[in-house]
Amino acid sequence: MSTGRRYDQRSAARSMSRKLAVQALYRWQINTSPWQDLVQEFADDADMPKADREYFGEIVAGVGEAREALDVLLAGCTNRPPIELDPVEHAVLLIGVWELRSRPDVPYRVAISEAVSLTRRFGATDGHKFVNAVLDRLAHELRPAEH
């Protein structure tokens, strides 16, 4: 039974890491700076003790280092260039695409579900539908074995 509790705590901590990463990547789009600054800037966030700090750093570094490649993948699945996306939706999509591409330990359904939840929380009214459609399409492309 303790294994399930540990998994729930890890899952909750990763969800918090994604939430903080959305906020950090949103800020990065609005006020461009080196992505490394984001890790330091958010280190003292009030929610960081509830997050998986290492996973937060992996997300920010992964997106920061691969932004152009991730945007190329997004551009192939949207009807507008990534630069024209809503900044919240873009941040969520960057995280989702990064997880689909770089974290095979995260099931594609989890990556999409987390992205949809974050978009419902922070995005436009129907933004979650757009995020779901884009990530589902990319999941078929990036994770064909899981379908």
Order of alpha helices (4+ residues) and beta strands (2+ residues): alpha-alpha-alpha-alpha-alpha-alpha
